[in-house]
Every structure is written in structure tokens, then in C-alpha cells.
Amino acid sequence: MAPRQWIEGWYGAYGILGAVSSGIIPITVPLMMAQATGKLSTVGYVMGAFNLGAISSPIWGNIADKTKAFRAIFFGGLAIEAVAMAAFPLVHGLIAWFVIALLIGISTAAVATCATLMVVEFHPVKEWTPRIGWLQTFNGAGQAIGLLLAGVLVTAGYRVALWAGAALLLPAIGLGVWALRRKAMHYALDPSVTIRWLRSHGDLTPISRFARVELLGGGILRHFSIINIQSLKTFAALLPTRFGRFMTSIFLLFFGIAGFFAYFPVFLHKSFHISPMVTSFDYAITAGLGVFLYPLAGRWCGWLGAGTIYLLGRIIRLAAFAIMLAAIVVHAEMVRMILAFGSFSLVILAWPVISVSATELTSELSPMNQGFAQGLYNAANAVGTVAGTYAAGAAVAYMQFKSLAILAVAGLLLSLLIDGLPGQRKQMVVA
């Protein structure tokens, strides 16, 4: 079928969400916190609140799955995020910023979760991969556009940037209402194939190969799986296995790099005199080029094995952060800028290689069903991101910006030490 067969009008609303939550916010909020408080640790605490809210997706998945109030949650989340963004520059104090950032993260998770569910719940299984692939592509394109907008808007001040982001969400609501006005919300297809079925049986590996732009790799896949107490008890028994070591390596990877991604516009500006506009433009362009690496990484996994490609991706990021750390102590300003600029681009380009290979490995190494394995993967990167962001806030308060590169290098090195060798490929055993 032609691409238009897989695309619905409300995907545009989800694309706008990507522009705001993954483009404007990651650039603007760190700059605002650094400027408004003069305390670098505040950036980590507030961005940590945003990340903490973003991992509420499993809760929204349960609520939406039980109530079927997909549109209410979808539009409500967009509206709440718009109000919260508009209010963010008007409040003062860490507690107020923390609460609003948390609210923005929660509303983003609510919208993203329902967007995924509206595909899964109301389309045949055979259509999930192309439809979710296009949904991700809209979100990724939105992020790239949002990064470009952020680069321009921050020159006018963080208030203008955040208010512009809030204003963008209003047409997103209108577009969603218009596109969904005649959409029948009923189980005309297979009522047994719901999000519950997907959590237990769904193989999401093919979706990982769809081109999309992401900050850290949380992405849409996180909204499919829930980790409960029994799951964690089961995982404890798996820690000594190759799968357990792989999950630990994922946690360490995201723990190490989380601080850099919370601070990067401030870090690059203060340490290397690279303006936020240049950083935003570089991020958007590099991530756009990285889109082409997703299908290539899938092919490389088929040829060399996902373990080898996962190893390669982490080595590339380790080298990039090592260069960035070296650039901090270089005296020649132009050389420092070139090294920092190049290493930042390399960090972004390494993500598609890591993303696809890690998703493949989750399927290959898991001794249980796909839904449980993907849930553990998503939990490992989500918890690592939140913990790493807060750790970076404390580290920056004592060691300044060099601590971000040190944390990234340390996290990647530990990840490689825990699970450095590719290992053997294996077929997944369904529990």
C-alpha cells in the first residue's frame, strides 16, 4: 500500500508534540534554569522531574486500556501540557519548577501512550508495524523541526520559546479533534488482540528499524510493557545470565549519558562557547542524517550479529565522550570548539546503531516472552535515565561541567565491562 494508507490526520498532532516535548523543552528548560538560578544543579533536578514524569506511561496504558478514554486522555494531555508550559516561566522556586516539569513529563507520557494505543487497539496486527513506524516518523520529524525552532526562539528569550511551544500545542488539539471526529472507537477487528495481548506476546523488534529521531531512546516502545513486582523478582534470578548482564549494561549506559542530555545546551555554551542556536541546528541536522542509519543498523545486525553492533555503538559513543572530555583541557579555543562540535555530532549518530542493536538483543537473549523482555529493556533505560539525571545534578554542583563527560565515560566503560563481548545469538524461548 502507499504510505497514505498507513497515515491518519491526527499523526500531525503527535508530530507537534514531538516538536515541543523533544525539541523545544530540552533546549529551553536547561537554559532557563541556568539563567534564572545561577545554580547548575537546578538544571539536573528540574530535567530529572521531566524524565520522571515521562516514565508514567505504564500507568496511562493501564488507565486507557481499562477506561477506553483514548481521546479524552490524548486531548487532555495536550491541553495540560500547553497550560503547564505557559505557566513555567511565570513561577519561581525549585519546588514550583519541579512540579510543573513533572506535570509536563506526565502529560507527554499520557499523549504518547494513547497515540500508540489508538493504533494497537483499532487496527489489525499486520498493520501495527507500518502504522507505528509512520507515527514514530511524524514524532521524529516533529522533534527535528522543534530543535530548529528552539535554536531561533531561545535568541528571543526562554519565555518566548516556552510560550511559543505552548501555543503550538493549541493547533495540535484542533488537528486531533478534526482528524478523529468521525473515527469509530469500537472493536470491529479482533477484540482479543489488545495492549494486554501485546505485553505478553508482541515482538516489537521490526518497529525498531523505522526511522525516528530520539533524544535518549525512550521512544514509543516504552508504552507497551509494564514491569510489576513479580517481574522484578523474576529478573533478579536472571541477573547472572547473559540477558541479566545485558540489562545491567543498558542501565549503566543510560545512567552515564543521562546527565549530558539534561545539560547539553548549557554545557556546550558555557564550556566551549557554542551558542544554543548552533547546538540546536547541529542536533536537528545530525539526527536527521542519523535517520538513515536505522535501516542500515538493522542490516548490520543481520550480517554481523546484534551483539557486535551493540558493542560497536557503545565504543563509538565512548570515543565521542572521551574526545569531549579531552576538549575541555585544550587551550586553543578554536580547536576546543571543533572537538566539542564533532564529538557531540558523533554522540547523536551513534544512537541509531545502539537503538536497533539493543532492541534486537532484547529479543535474541531473552529466555521469556517478548512483552516481558521489552518491558525490562524499557525499565532499564528509563530508570537509568532518571537516576543518571539526578546524579549529574549533584556531580555538576561539585565538579562543574567536566563531571558530565566523566559520568558518560564511566557509564559506558562499566557497560562494556559488564557486557562487552558479542556472545552467541540464540532463538527466543516463549514462556
C-alpha positions in Angstrom: 0.0 0.0 0.0 1.0 3.6 -0.5 2.2 5.4 2.6 -1.0 7.4 2.9 -2.8 4.2 3.7 -0.9 4.0 6.9 -1.2 7.7 7.9 -4.1 9.4 9.7 -4.6 13.1 10.2 -4.1 13.0 14.0 -0.5 11.9 13.4 0.2 15.6 12.8 -0.8 16.4 16.4 1.6 13.8 17.6 4.3 15.3 15.4 3.7 18.7 17.1 4.0 17.0 20.5 7.4 15.8 19.3 8.4 19.3 18.3 7.5 20.6 21.8 8.5 17.9 24.2 11.6 16.6 22.4 12.7 19.7 20.6 11.8 23.0 22.4 11.8 21.8 26.0 15.2 20.0 26.1 16.9 23.1 24.7 14.9 25.8 26.5 14.4 24.5 30.0 18.1 23.9 30.9 19.0 27.3 29.6 16.2 28.9 31.6 17.2 27.1 34.8 20.9 28.1 34.4 19.9 31.7 33.7 17.2 32.1 36.3 19.0 30.4 39.3 22.7 30.6 38.5 22.9 27.1 40.1 23.9 24.3 37.7 22.5 21.6 39.9 19.0 23.0 39.4 19.1 22.0 35.7 19.5 18.4 36.7 16.8 18.4 39.3 14.2 20.0 37.0 15.1 17.9 33.9 15.0 14.9 36.2 11.4 15.8 37.1 10.5 15.9 33.4 12.1 12.5 32.9 10.4 11.1 35.9 7.0 12.2 34.6 7.8 10.7 31.2 8.1 7.2 32.7 4.5 7.2 33.8 3.5 5.6 30.5 2.6 2.2 32.0 0.1 3.9 34.3 -1.6 5.7 31.5 -1.5 2.5 29.5 -3.5 0.7 32.2 -5.9 3.6 32.6 -6.6 3.9 28.9 -6.8 0.2 28.5 -9.5 -0.1 31.2 -11.5 3.1 30.5 -11.1 3.2 26.7 -11.0 7.0 27.1 -8.3 7.4 24.5 -9.4 10.7 23.0 -10.0 12.3 26.4 -6.6 11.4 27.7 -4.9 12.3 24.4 -6.5 15.8 24.2 -6.4 16.3 28.0 -2.7 15.7 28.0 -2.1 18.2 25.2 -4.2 20.8 27.0 -2.5 20.3 30.3 1.0 20.4 28.7 0.1 23.7 27.0 -1.0 25.3 30.2 2.0 24.0 32.1 4.4 25.3 29.5 2.8 28.7 29.5 3.0 28.8 33.3 6.6 27.6 33.6 8.3 31.0 33.0 5.9 32.7 35.4 6.7 30.8 38.6 9.7 30.9 40.8 11.4 28.5 43.1 12.7 24.9 42.7 9.6 23.3 44.1 7.3 25.1 41.6 9.6 24.3 38.7 9.9 20.7 39.8 6.1 20.3 40.0 5.4 21.9 36.6 8.3 19.9 34.9 6.9 16.7 36.4 3.4 17.7 35.1 4.8 18.3 31.6 6.5 14.9 31.6 3.3 13.2 32.8 1.2 14.8 30.2 3.7 14.0 27.4 3.6 10.3 28.5 -0.2 10.3 28.5 -0.5 11.6 25.0 2.3 9.4 23.7 0.8 6.3 25.3 -2.7 6.9 23.9 -1.3 7.6 20.5 0.2 4.2 20.5 -2.9 2.6 21.9 -5.1 4.1 19.2 -3.0 2.3 16.6 -2.8 -1.0 18.5 -6.4 -1.2 19.7 -8.1 -0.3 16.4 -6.1 -1.8 13.6 -5.2 -5.4 12.7 -1.9 -6.8 14.0 -0.4 -6.9 10.4 -0.8 -3.1 10.2 0.9 -2.2 13.5 4.4 -2.1 12.2 3.9 0.3 9.3 1.4 2.5 11.2 3.5 2.8 14.3 6.6 3.3 12.1 4.9 6.3 10.5 3.7 7.5 13.9 7.3 7.5 15.1 8.4 9.2 11.9 6.0 12.0 12.5 7.2 12.4 16.0 10.8 12.3 15.0 10.3 14.8 12.2 8.5 17.0 14.8 11.5 16.8 17.1 13.8 17.9 14.3 11.6 20.8 13.5 11.3 21.6 17.2 15.1 21.7 17.6 15.4 24.1 14.7 12.6 26.3 16.2 14.2 26.2 19.6 17.5 27.4 18.1 15.7 30.5 16.8 13.4 31.1 19.7 15.9 31.0 22.5 17.6 34.0 21.0 14.5 35.9 21.9 14.5 34.6 25.5 13.3 31.4 27.2 9.9 33.0 27.9 9.2 33.4 24.2 10.4 29.9 23.4 8.2 28.3 26.1 5.1 30.4 25.2 5.6 29.6 21.5 5.8 25.9 22.4 2.5 26.2 24.4 0.9 28.0 21.5 1.9 25.2 19.1 0.0 22.7 21.2 -3.3 24.5 20.6 -3.4 23.7 16.8 -2.3 20.2 17.7 -5.5 19.8 19.8 -7.6 21.3 16.9 -5.9 19.0 14.4 -6.6 16.0 16.5 -10.2 16.9 17.1 -10.8 17.4 13.4 -9.0 14.1 12.4 -10.7 12.0 15.0 -14.2 13.5 14.7 -15.5 10.6 12.7 -13.2 7.8 13.8 -15.2 4.9 15.2 -13.9 3.8 18.6 -15.0 0.2 18.7 -13.6 -3.3 18.5 -14.6 -4.1 14.9 -11.5 -6.1 14.4 -10.2 -8.7 16.9 -11.2 -7.9 20.5 -8.8 -10.4 21.9 -5.8 -8.5 20.5 -5.3 -5.6 22.9 -2.5 -4.0 24.7 -2.6 -6.8 27.2 -2.0 -9.3 24.5 0.9 -7.2 23.1 2.5 -7.0 26.5 2.6 -10.8 26.6 3.3 -11.8 23.0 4.2 -8.8 20.9 7.5 -8.8 19.1 8.4 -5.2 18.7 11.8 -5.7 17.1 10.7 -4.8 13.5 9.4 -1.4 14.7 12.9 -0.5 15.9 14.1 -0.3 12.4 11.7 2.5 11.5 13.5 5.8 11.1 12.9 8.1 14.0 14.7 10.9 15.9 15.1 10.4 19.6 16.9 12.1 22.5 17.9 9.2 24.6 16.0 6.3 23.2 12.9 6.0 25.4 10.7 6.3 22.3 7.4 4.8 21.6 8.4 1.3 22.6 8.3 2.1 26.3 4.5 2.4 26.2 3.9 -1.3 25.5 5.2 -3.0 28.6 4.7 -2.9 32.3 7.1 -4.1 35.0 5.4 -5.3 38.1 6.8 -6.7 41.4 6.6 -10.3 40.2 8.5 -9.3 37.0 11.3 -7.8 39.1 11.5 -10.9 41.3 11.9 -13.0 38.1 14.5 -10.6 36.8 16.6 -11.0 40.0 17.1 -14.6 39.1 18.2 -13.7 35.6 21.0 -11.3 36.7 23.8 -13.9 36.5 22.8 -14.8 32.9 23.8 -13.1 29.7 20.4 -11.5 29.5 20.8 -10.1 33.0 24.3 -8.7 32.2 22.8 -7.1 29.0 20.0 -5.4 31.0 22.6 -4.2 33.5 24.7 -2.8 30.7 21.7 -0.9 29.4 21.1 0.7 32.8 24.7 1.7 33.1 24.7 3.1 29.6 21.7 5.4 30.2 22.8 6.3 33.7 26.1 7.5 32.3 24.8 9.6 29.4 21.6 11.0 31.1 23.3 14.0 32.7 24.9 15.1 29.4 21.5 15.1 27.6 19.9 17.1 30.5 22.6 19.7 30.3 23.9 19.7 26.8 22.8 23.2 25.6 24.2 24.8 28.7 27.3 22.6 28.8 28.3 23.3 25.2 27.6 27.0 25.6 29.5 27.5 28.9 32.4 25.2 28.2 33.0 25.7 24.5 31.2 28.9 23.6 28.9 27.1 21.2 25.7 29.0 21.1 22.4 27.2 21.8 21.2 28.1 18.2 24.2 26.3 16.7 23.7 23.4 19.1 20.0 23.1 18.2 20.7 23.2 14.5 23.5 20.7 14.7 21.4 18.3 16.7 18.5 18.6 14.2 20.7 18.1 11.2 22.8 15.3 12.6 19.7 13.5 14.0 18.1 13.8 10.6 21.1 12.3 8.9 21.1 9.6 11.6 17.6 8.5 10.4 19.2 6.7 7.5 21.3 4.7 9.9 18.3 2.8 11.4 17.7 0.5 8.4 21.4 0.2 7.9 21.9 -0.8 11.5 19.2 -3.5 11.0 21.1 -4.9 8.1 24.4 -4.8 10.0 22.8 -6.8 12.9 21.7 -9.4 10.3 25.2 -9.7 8.9 27.5 -9.4 12.0 25.1 -10.1 14.8 23.3 -7.7 17.1 25.9 -8.2 19.9 28.7 -6.9 17.7 26.7 -3.9 16.5 25.7 -3.1 20.1 29.4 -3.3 21.1 30.3 -1.0 18.2 27.7 1.6 19.0 28.9 1.9 22.6 32.5 2.1 21.6 31.6 5.0 19.2 29.9 6.9 22.0 32.7 6.2 24.4 35.2 7.6 21.9 33.0 10.6 21.4 32.7 11.4 25.1 36.5 10.8 25.6 37.1 13.4 22.8 34.7 15.8 24.5 36.5 15.3 27.9 39.9 15.9 26.2 38.5 19.1 24.6 37.8 20.6 28.0 41.5 20.8 28.8 42.6 22.0 25.4 43.7 25.7 25.5 43.2 26.7 21.8 39.6 27.9 21.7 39.0 27.0 18.0 40.4 23.5 18.5 38.2 23.1 21.6 35.1 24.1 19.7 35.8 21.8 16.7 36.5 18.8 19.0 33.3 19.5 21.1 31.2 20.1 18.0 32.5 16.9 16.3 32.1 14.7 19.4 28.6 16.0 20.0 27.6 15.0 16.5 29.2 11.6 16.9 27.2 11.0 20.1 24.0 11.6 18.2 25.0 9.5 15.2 25.8 6.5 17.5 22.3 6.3 18.8 20.6 4.5 15.8 23.3 1.9 16.0 22.7 1.3 19.7 18.9 1.6 19.5 18.4 -1.1 16.8 21.0 -3.5 18.1 19.8 -3.3 21.7 16.2 -4.0 20.6 17.4 -6.9 18.6 19.4 -8.3 21.5 16.5 -8.0 23.8 14.7 -10.4 21.6 17.6 -12.7 21.0 18.8 -13.1 24.6 15.6 -13.1 26.4 14.6 -16.5 27.9 11.0 -15.4 28.3 8.2 -13.8 26.2 8.8 -10.7 24.1 6.5 -8.4 26.1 8.3 -9.1 29.4 11.7 -8.7 27.8 10.8 -5.4 26.1 9.4 -4.2 29.5 12.7 -4.9 31.2 14.6 -3.1 28.5 12.4 -0.1 28.7 12.5 -0.1 32.5 16.3 -0.4 32.5 16.8 2.7 30.2 14.0 4.7 31.9 15.3 4.1 35.5 18.8 4.7 34.3 17.9 8.0 32.7 16.1 9.3 35.8 18.8 8.2 38.2 21.6 9.5 36.0 19.9 12.9 35.6 19.7 13.4 39.4 23.3 12.0 39.9 24.5 14.5 37.3 22.8 17.4 39.1 24.7 16.6 42.3 28.0 16.0 40.4 27.8 19.3 38.5 27.3 21.1 41.7 30.7 19.9 42.9 32.8 19.2 39.8 31.3 21.6 37.2 30.6 20.5 33.6 33.5 18.2 33.3 31.6 15.8 35.5 29.1 15.2 32.7 31.7 13.8 30.3 33.3 11.8 33.2 30.0 10.3 34.1 29.3 9.4 30.4 32.8 7.8 30.0 32.4 5.9 33.3 28.9 4.6 32.5 30.0 3.4 29.0 33.1 1.8 30.3 31.2 -0.1 33.0 28.6 -1.1 30.4 31.3 -2.5 28.3 32.9 -4.3 31.2 29.6 -5.9 32.3 28.6 -6.9 28.8 31.4 -6.3 26.3 31.7 -9.4 24.2 29.0 -10.0 21.5 28.3 -13.5 22.6 26.3 -16.1 20.7 23.0 -15.4 19.0 20.1 -17.5 20.2 16.4 -18.0 19.5 14.0 -16.6 22.0 12.0 -19.2 24.0 8.5 -18.1 24.6 7.3 -18.7 28.1 
